[in-house]
Amino acid sequence: MEGSFKPRPLQYQRFTRLNRVLHALMIVSFIALAGTGMSLKFSYTGWAAFLSRMLGGFETAGFIHRASATVMFGLFVTHLWDVNRQRKQEFGGSILKLILGKDSMLFNKRDLQDFVGTIKWFVGAGPRPRYGRWTYWEKFDYFAVFWGIFVIGSTGLMLWFPVFFSRFFPGWFVNVATI
């Protein structure tokens, strides 16, 4: 048995505790938003009426939806605060290093090379690429959520406060937000 000991491979903590908590809350709030939002939008269907009854009725579904939206907006603001904190601590306060550095979440030339390399690997025409800290698909997922919160959240706010937003936008914007 001597000499059969294998050391454990090094492990790296990829996400902070705050990031893990934000992820968990995002999952819960997203599921609540999707379920309640769809039941409210399609309230004329049987499945939506059933789901709303299970949640306590359409009024309660609306409350859950707005509470979940408030949590999601809080997550978004907390994430922006955390990115700013990281910029100051890890990037010496430099915005350029944050957005253009080797650990940036923005797409860059390497992501395109990794994508092409992955396609080649999938079809057996090359080796598997050695990805950096963030892969191109992780960056895609990140920005899908980032911009999704902004776009879907802005339309949700327009539906939540239609009178306020009608002061700045034509009324048909509210109809578009509903869609």
CORBEL-V33754 format. One record per residue. N is the residue number from 1. RES is the residue in three letters. PHI is phi in radians with two decimals (none if undefined). PSI is psi in radians with two decimals (NA if undefined). D_FIRST is the distance of its C-alpha to the first C-alpha in Angstrom with 1 decimal. Layout:
N,RES,PHI,PSI,D_FIRST / N,RES,PHI,PSI,D_FIRST
This chain:
1,MET,none,-0.33,0.0 / 2,GLU,-1.17,2.43,3.7 / 3,GLY,1.50,-0.05,6.2 / 4,SER,-1.62,0.02,5.6 / 5,PHE,-1.25,2.22,8.0 / 6,LYS,-1.98,2.18,11.4 / 7,PRO,-1.18,2.58,14.4 / 8,ARG,-1.18,2.50,17.1 / 9,PRO,-1.18,2.67,20.1 / 10,LEU,-1.11,2.48,23.2 / 11,GLN,-2.06,2.47,25.6 / 12,TYR,-2.06,2.40,29.3 / 13,GLN,-1.44,1.98,31.9 / 14,ARG,-1.49,-0.62,34.5 / 15,PHE,-2.12,2.51,37.1 / 16,THR,-1.30,2.94,38.5 / 17,ARG,-1.04,-0.73,38.9 / 18,LEU,-1.02,-0.79,42.6 / 19,ASN,-1.06,-0.68,41.9 / 20,ARG,-1.19,-0.70,39.7 / 21,VAL,-1.14,-0.76,42.5 / 22,LEU,-1.06,-0.70,45.1 / 23,HIS,-1.08,-0.81,43.2 / 24,ALA,-1.08,-0.80,43.0 / 25,LEU,-1.13,-0.62,46.7 / 26,MET,-1.14,-0.73,47.6 / 27,ILE,-1.06,-0.84,46.0 / 28,VAL,-1.12,-0.81,47.8 / 29,SER,-1.20,-0.62,51.1 / 30,PHE,-1.12,-0.80,51.1 / 31,ILE,-1.08,-0.73,50.6 / 32,ALA,-1.12,-0.75,53.4 / 33,LEU,-1.12,-0.76,55.6 / 34,ALA,-1.13,-0.83,55.1 / 35,GLY,-1.13,-0.84,55.7 / 36,THR,-1.26,-0.68,58.7 / 37,GLY,-1.10,-0.76,60.1 / 38,MET,-1.18,-0.67,60.1 / 39,SER,-1.18,-0.58,61.6 / 40,LEU,-1.31,-0.73,64.4 / 41,LYS,-1.14,-0.68,65.1 / 42,PHE,-1.89,0.72,65.3 / 43,SER,-1.05,-0.34,66.9 / 44,TYR,-1.40,-0.09,69.3 / 45,THR,-1.68,2.75,66.6 / 46,GLY,-1.13,-0.76,65.5 / 47,TRP,-1.12,-0.64,61.8 / 48,ALA,-1.22,-0.70,62.6 / 49,ALA,-1.12,-0.71,64.9 / 50,PHE,-1.09,-0.85,62.3 / 51,LEU,-1.06,-0.75,59.6 / 52,SER,-1.11,-0.70,62.1 / 53,ARG,-1.07,-0.68,63.1 / 54,MET,-1.13,-0.50,59.4 / 55,LEU,-1.55,-0.13,59.3 / 56,GLY,1.94,0.18,62.5 / 57,GLY,1.91,2.94,65.1 / 58,PHE,-1.13,-0.61,65.9 / 59,GLU,-1.12,-0.76,66.9 / 60,THR,-1.18,-0.68,63.5 / 61,ALA,-1.06,-0.70,61.7 / 62,GLY,-1.11,-0.72,63.7 / 63,PHE,-1.11,-0.80,62.7 / 64,ILE,-1.06,-0.71,59.0 / 65,HIS,-1.09,-0.84,59.5 / 66,ARG,-1.18,-0.64,61.1 / 67,ALA,-1.14,-0.73,58.7 / 68,SER,-1.15,-0.64,55.7 / 69,ALA,-1.13,-0.69,57.6 / 70,THR,-1.10,-0.72,58.1 / 71,VAL,-1.08,-0.79,54.3 / 72,MET,-1.09,-0.75,53.7 / 73,PHE,-1.10,-0.68,56.2 / 74,GLY,-1.09,-0.70,54.6 / 75,LEU,-1.08,-0.75,51.2 / 76,PHE,-1.08,-0.82,52.9 / 77,VAL,-1.15,-0.73,54.6 / 78,THR,-1.09,-0.71,51.4 / 79,HIS,-1.11,-0.78,49.5 / 80,LEU,-1.07,-0.70,52.4 / 81,TRP,-1.07,-0.75,52.3 / 82,ASP,-1.17,-0.68,48.5 / 83,VAL,-1.10,-0.71,48.9 / 84,ASN,-1.13,-0.68,51.6 / 85,ARG,-1.10,-0.77,49.4 / 86,GLN,-1.08,-0.71,46.7 / 87,ARG,-0.99,-0.75,49.4 / 88,LYS,-1.24,-0.74,50.3 / 89,GLN,-1.42,-0.81,46.9 / 90,GLU,-1.68,-0.34,44.8 / 91,PHE,-2.08,0.30,47.6 / 92,GLY,1.06,0.44,49.9 / 93,GLY,1.43,0.00,52.5 / 94,SER,-1.46,2.10,53.0 / 95,ILE,-1.20,-0.66,53.9 / 96,LEU,-1.07,-0.73,53.6 / 97,LYS,-1.15,-0.64,49.9 / 98,LEU,-1.11,-0.79,49.2 / 99,ILE,-1.64,-0.33,50.8 / 100,LEU,-2.08,-0.06,50.3 / 101,GLY,-1.21,3.04,47.1 / 102,LYS,-1.15,-0.43,43.8 / 103,ASP,-1.75,0.34,42.5 / 104,SER,-1.18,2.61,45.9 / 105,MET,-1.53,-0.08,46.2 / 106,LEU,-1.40,2.58,49.2 / 107,PHE,-1.16,2.51,49.0 / 108,ASN,-2.52,-3.07,49.1 / 109,LYS,-1.04,-0.66,49.0 / 110,ARG,-1.08,-0.66,45.2 / 111,ASP,-1.08,-0.70,45.2 / 112,LEU,-1.12,-0.75,47.6 / 113,GLN,-1.11,-0.73,45.4 / 114,ASP,-1.13,-0.68,42.3 / 115,PHE,-1.09,-0.86,44.4 / 116,VAL,-1.07,-0.75,45.6 / 117,GLY,-1.07,-0.66,42.1 / 118,THR,-1.15,-0.74,40.8 / 119,ILE,-1.07,-0.79,43.6 / 120,LYS,-1.05,-0.74,42.7 / 121,TRP,-1.10,-0.75,39.1 / 122,PHE,-1.03,-0.63,40.1 / 123,VAL,-1.68,0.14,42.3 / 124,GLY,1.36,0.37,39.9 / 125,ALA,-1.81,0.19,42.0 / 126,GLY,-3.09,2.99,39.6 / 127,PRO,-1.35,2.83,36.2 / 128,ARG,-1.19,2.31,35.4 / 129,PRO,-1.15,2.66,36.9 / 130,ARG,-1.67,1.80,35.0 / 131,TYR,-1.32,2.73,36.7 / 132,GLY,-1.42,-2.78,37.7 / 133,ARG,-1.05,-0.73,37.3 / 134,TRP,-2.10,2.25,39.7 / 135,THR,-1.45,2.87,40.1 / 136,TYR,-1.08,-0.59,43.6 / 137,TRP,-1.31,-0.52,43.2 / 138,GLU,-1.20,-0.68,42.2 / 139,LYS,-1.13,-0.72,45.3 / 140,PHE,-1.06,-0.82,47.4 / 141,ASP,-1.05,-0.75,46.1 / 142,TYR,-1.04,-0.86,46.8 / 143,PHE,-1.27,-0.47,50.3 / 144,ALA,-1.08,-0.77,51.1 / 145,VAL,-1.23,-0.78,50.4 / 146,PHE,-1.00,-0.94,52.1 / 147,TRP,-1.31,-0.50,55.3 / 148,GLY,-1.08,-0.74,55.2 / 149,ILE,-1.08,-0.74,55.4 / 150,PHE,-1.15,-0.88,58.3 / 151,VAL,-1.24,-0.90,60.2 / 152,ILE,-1.18,-0.65,59.7 / 153,GLY,-1.12,-0.68,60.1 / 154,SER,-1.17,-0.68,63.4 / 155,THR,-1.21,-0.63,64.8 / 156,GLY,-1.11,-0.74,63.6 / 157,LEU,-1.09,-0.64,65.4 / 158,MET,-1.12,-0.64,68.5 / 159,LEU,-1.34,-0.53,68.5 / 160,TRP,-1.28,-0.65,67.8 / 161,PHE,-2.22,1.12,70.7 / 162,PRO,-1.14,-0.62,73.1 / 163,VAL,-1.13,-0.78,76.2 / 164,PHE,-1.05,-0.86,74.6 / 165,PHE,-1.27,-0.40,73.3 / 166,SER,-1.22,-0.23,76.6 / 167,ARG,-1.25,-0.47,78.2 / 168,PHE,-1.91,-0.45,76.3 / 169,PHE,-2.17,2.69,75.7 / 170,PRO,-1.13,2.71,78.0 / 171,GLY,-1.01,-0.51,77.6 / 172,TRP,-1.15,-0.32,76.2 / 173,PHE,-1.05,-0.65,73.0 / 174,VAL,-1.14,-0.68,72.3 / 175,ASN,-1.12,-0.73,72.8 / 176,VAL,-1.14,-0.71,70.4 / 177,ALA,-1.07,-0.61,67.8 / 178,THR,-1.13,-0.67,68.1 / 179,ILE,-1.18,NA,67.2
